[in-house]
Amino acid sequence: MRPALLVFAAGLLLLLGLFLLGTRGERPGEFVVRQGTLEPTVPLVGTLAPARSDSYGAIVPGVELKILWLVEEGSLVASGDRLLQLDPAPFQKELEVARARARELDTEAEQARLALAALRLKSTGEVQEARLSTENSERDLSAFVNTGAPLTARESEHDLAQRERALEEAQEKLAGLEPFVEKGFISQEEYRGARSRRDQAVADLQLARARHAALVQQTNPDRIRRKLDETAKDKAQLALLRERTRVSVAQAEAAVRLSTIRLEEATRQMAEAEKKIAWCTVTARAPGLAVHSDVFDRTGERRKLRIGDSVWGGTTVVTLPDLTRMVVHGRVPESEIHHLAAGERASVELDAFPERRLTGVLRYIGSVGASEKNESRSFPVTISLDQNDLRFRPGMVARCSIRGAAVPDSVFIPIEAVHSDDRGSFAWVASPFGSTRARRIIVGKTTRTFAQVREGLRAGERVRIAQAE
């Protein structure tokens, strides 16, 4: 029994030693799996830039203008301050020509308006006179048809009736005298006189009948036709006069419109020239730091624009970055972009002001990555600074550290302890006896240093950072 007990005790001592050895600190090349809050931070090096920058220069396209005055570069400019004065001579000439043309066309337009007014007065008088003449012709026609012709016809009928009665009386008297002539009571002279009056009455009746027939069948219808023709002629002349007046007035109105349009065009050209002259004086819309644009001179050297240079329309001469709101532009590697979200806080240090500790907020994360020289990809990000200093200048180097969203109660190991093959991720887990074996794990969030292990490891276990061959 004693040898057995000795062996058993020795085994216990060996196990105890191995246990104590396993509970010691980390061995070289190993890492004890930890559990706690994983706080990813993403560093980046970027450059300062204004949150807003306005550009100013020559506005009129297609025209080359000389710089007469230019704000000093590096000076702080307030809103409304003059930045640039361009030579307005080309536009002043345009303005003089437009003004002269406008004066000429204003006189022409006034003459056209006066001619139109005179034509309207004259045409109104002529049309009124023709209309009155037509109305008189219509009244004469109506009066003759309704009054004159019937009255003359009745007068002719009355005269005819009188002639008939006169003939009857003459015949009766002649017949009454015949018995007395035979008996000698009436002289032949008297009888001849009575017969002559009877013959005269017959002639007068025949003439009256002829006159009445001519009046009813010829004279009155002819007069009615003539008056109808006169009335129709007057109406036609009135219609023709009205149409001629309408055409003449329309032509005069068109001349007025044309002269007005030409005057408006000249006025617009004058206003356009005045606007171009005003554009030659460029003022600041907002405060900022004056920065002159670069240009290549005739020798091919790059230099700043200066007084005396000529610039084409659309060329930027002065840029005003707003120094009251600065941002940092930088890029984050593709492997760390998943740690970031808009609104996360960042700490910022400027190489130019190493004693300053600045803070900011991640405002923008680009959605399209770009390849770097080492063929890795990165995404653009923008951080807005909480602090401001007028000494800050665009282009200063800014070193930032963005704090990603913390992952509490996480099991994590060094990023170097994570291996992968075609089946997925795994880690080399060390046993208390010193041997190692591969164990499949599921990796979650990662930082530049650690990787979260969602499944496969427990806190306190040991992993090999690098497995020996």
Residue pairs with C-beta under 8 A, 6 or more apart in sequence:
18 432
18 433
19 432
21 432
22 432
22 462
26 32
26 462
27 430
27 462
29 464
29 465
29 466
30 430
30 462
30 463
30 464
30 465
31 413
31 414
31 417
31 462
31 463
31 465
32 460
32 461
32 462
33 411
33 412
33 413
33 453
33 457
33 458
33 459
33 460
33 461
33 462
33 463
34 411
34 412
34 413
34 459
35 409
35 410
35 411
35 412
35 459
36 409
36 410
36 412
37 406
37 407
37 408
37 409
37 410
38 406
38 407
38 410
38 412
38 445
38 447
38 450
38 452
39 403
39 404
39 406
39 407
39 447
40 336
40 339
40 403
40 404
40 405
40 406
40 407
40 445
40 446
40 447
40 448
41 401
41 402
41 403
41 404
41 447
41 448
42 332
42 336
42 339
42 340
42 401
42 402
42 404
42 448
43 399
43 400
43 401
43 402
43 448
44 330
44 331
44 332
44 381
44 399
44 400
44 402
45 330
45 397
45 398
45 399
45 400
46 328
46 329
46 330
46 331
46 381
46 383
46 397
46 398
46 400
47 328
47 329
47 330
47 394
47 395
47 396
47 397
47 398
48 326
48 327
48 328
48 350
48 392
48 393
48 394
48 395
48 396
48 397
48 398
49 321
49 326
49 327
49 328
49 329
49 394
49 395
50 288
50 321
50 322
50 323
50 325
50 326
50 327
50 394
51 322
51 325
51 326
51 327
51 384
52 286
52 321
52 322
52 325
53 288
53 319
53 320
53 321
53 322
54 284
54 285
54 286
54 288
54 319
54 320
54 322
55 316
55 318
55 319
55 320
56 83
56 84
56 282
56 284
56 316
56 317
56 318
56 319
56 320
57 84
57 282
57 293
57 311
57 314
57 315
57 316
57 317
57 318
58 65
58 86
58 311
58 312
58 313
58 314
58 315
58 317
59 279
59 313
59 314
60 91
60 276
60 279
60 313
61 312
61 313
61 314
62 312
62 313
63 90
63 312
63 313
64 310
64 311
64 312
64 313
65 86
65 87
65 90
65 280
65 310
65 311
65 313
66 86
66 87
66 308
66 309
66 310
67 84
67 85
67 86
67 87
67 305
67 306
67 307
67 308
67 309
67 310
67 311
67 317
68 85
68 86
68 87
68 307
69 82
69 84
69 85
69 307
70 83
70 84
70 85
70 292
70 305
70 306
70 307
70 317
70 318
71 77
71 81
71 82
71 83
71 84
71 290
71 318
72 290
73 290
73 291
73 292
73 304
74 289
74 290
74 291
75 289
75 290
76 287
76 288
76 289
76 290
76 323
76 390
77 83
77 284
77 287
77 288
77 289
77 290
77 320
78 284
78 287
79 284
79 285
79 286
79 287
80 283
80 284
81 283
81 284
82 281
82 282
82 283
82 284
83 282
83 283
83 284
83 290
83 317
83 318
83 320
84 281
84 282
84 317
84 318
85 280
85 281
85 282
86 279
86 280
86 281
86 282
86 311
87 280
88 276
88 277
88 280
91 273
91 276
91 277
91 280
92 273
92 277
94 269
94 272
94 273
94 276
95 270
95 273
95 274
95 277
98 266
98 267
98 269
98 270
98 272
98 273
99 270
101 266
101 269
102 263
102 266
102 267
102 270
105 259
105 262
105 263
105 266
106 263
108 259
108 262
108 263
109 256
109 259
109 260
109 262
109 263
112 252
112 255
112 256
112 258
112 259
113 256
115 252
115 255
116 249
116 252
116 253
116 255
116 256
119 248
119 249
119 252
120 249
123 245
123 248
123 249
126 241
126 245
127 238
127 241
127 242
127 245
130 234
130 237
130 238
130 241
131 238
133 234
133 238
134 231
134 234
134 235
134 237
134 238
137 227
137 230
137 231
137 234
138 231
140 227
140 230
140 231
141 224
141 227
141 228
141 230
141 231
144 223
144 224
144 227
145 224
145 227
148 223
149 220
149 223
149 224
152 215
152 219
152 220
153 212
153 215
153 216
153 220
156 208
156 211
156 212
156 215
156 216
157 212
159 208
159 211
159 212
160 205
160 208
160 209
160 212
162 208
163 201
163 204
163 205
163 207
163 208
163 209
164 205
166 201
166 204
166 205
167 198
167 201
167 202
167 204
167 205
169 201
170 194
170 197
170 198
170 200
170 201
171 198
171 201
173 194
173 197
173 198
174 191
174 194
174 195
174 197
174 198
177 186
177 190
177 191
177 194
178 191
180 186
181 188
181 191
282 317
282 318
284 320
286 320
286 322
287 320
287 322
287 324
288 320
288 321
288 322
288 323
289 320
289 321
289 323
289 393
289 394
290 318
290 319
290 320
291 318
291 319
291 320
291 321
291 394
292 304
292 305
292 306
292 317
292 318
293 304
293 305
293 315
293 316
293 317
293 318
293 319
294 302
294 303
294 304
294 305
295 302
295 303
295 304
295 305
295 309
296 302
296 303
297 303
305 311
305 317
311 317
321 394
323 388
323 390
323 392
323 393
324 388
325 384
325 385
325 388
326 384
326 385
326 388
326 392
326 394
327 360
327 363
327 382
327 383
327 384
327 385
328 348
328 360
328 382
328 383
328 385
328 398
328 400
329 380
329 381
329 382
330 380
330 381
330 383
330 398
330 400
331 370
331 378
331 379
331 380
331 381
332 340
332 365
332 378
332 379
332 381
332 402
333 376
333 377
333 378
334 369
334 376
334 377
334 378
334 379
335 446
336 447
336 448
337 365
337 369
337 379
338 445
339 402
339 404
339 405
339 445
339 447
340 362
340 365
340 381
340 402
340 404
341 362
341 365
341 404
341 405
342 362
342 363
342 364
342 365
343 361
343 362
344 361
344 362
344 402
344 403
344 404
344 405
345 359
345 360
345 361
345 362
345 402
345 403
346 359
346 360
346 361
346 362
346 383
346 400
346 401
346 402
346 403
347 357
347 358
347 359
347 360
347 400
347 401
347 403
348 358
348 359
348 360
348 383
348 385
348 398
348 399
348 400
349 356
349 357
349 358
349 398
349 399
349 400
350 356
350 358
350 392
350 396
350 397
350 398
350 399
351 396
351 397
351 398
351 399
352 393
352 396
352 397
353 389
353 391
356 387
356 389
358 385
358 386
358 387
359 385
359 386
359 387
360 383
360 384
360 385
360 386
360 400
361 383
361 384
361 386
362 381
362 382
362 383
362 402
363 382
363 383
363 384
364 380
364 381
364 382
365 379
365 380
365 381
366 379
366 380
366 381
367 379
368 379
369 377
369 378
369 379
370 377
370 378
370 379
370 380
371 377
372 378
381 402
383 400
383 402
404 447
407 444
407 445
407 452
410 444
410 445
410 452
411 452
411 453
411 454
411 457
411 458
411 459
412 450
412 451
412 452
412 453
413 427
413 450
413 451
413 453
413 457
413 463
414 449
414 450
414 451
414 465
415 446
415 447
415 448
415 449
415 450
415 451
416 465
416 466
417 427
417 428
417 451
417 463
417 464
417 465
418 425
418 427
418 441
418 443
418 451
419 425
419 426
419 427
419 428
419 438
419 467
420 426
423 440
424 440
424 442
425 440
425 441
425 442
425 443
426 438
426 439
426 440
426 441
426 456
427 438
427 439
427 441
427 453
427 456
427 457
427 463
427 464
428 436
428 437
428 438
428 439
428 463
428 464
428 467
429 436
429 437
429 438
429 439
429 457
429 461
429 462
429 463
429 464
430 436
430 462
430 463
430 464
431 437
436 464
436 467
439 456
439 457
440 456
441 453
441 454
441 455
441 456
441 457
442 453
442 454
442 455
442 456
443 451
443 452
443 453
443 454
444 451
444 452
444 453
444 454
445 451
445 452
446 452
457 463
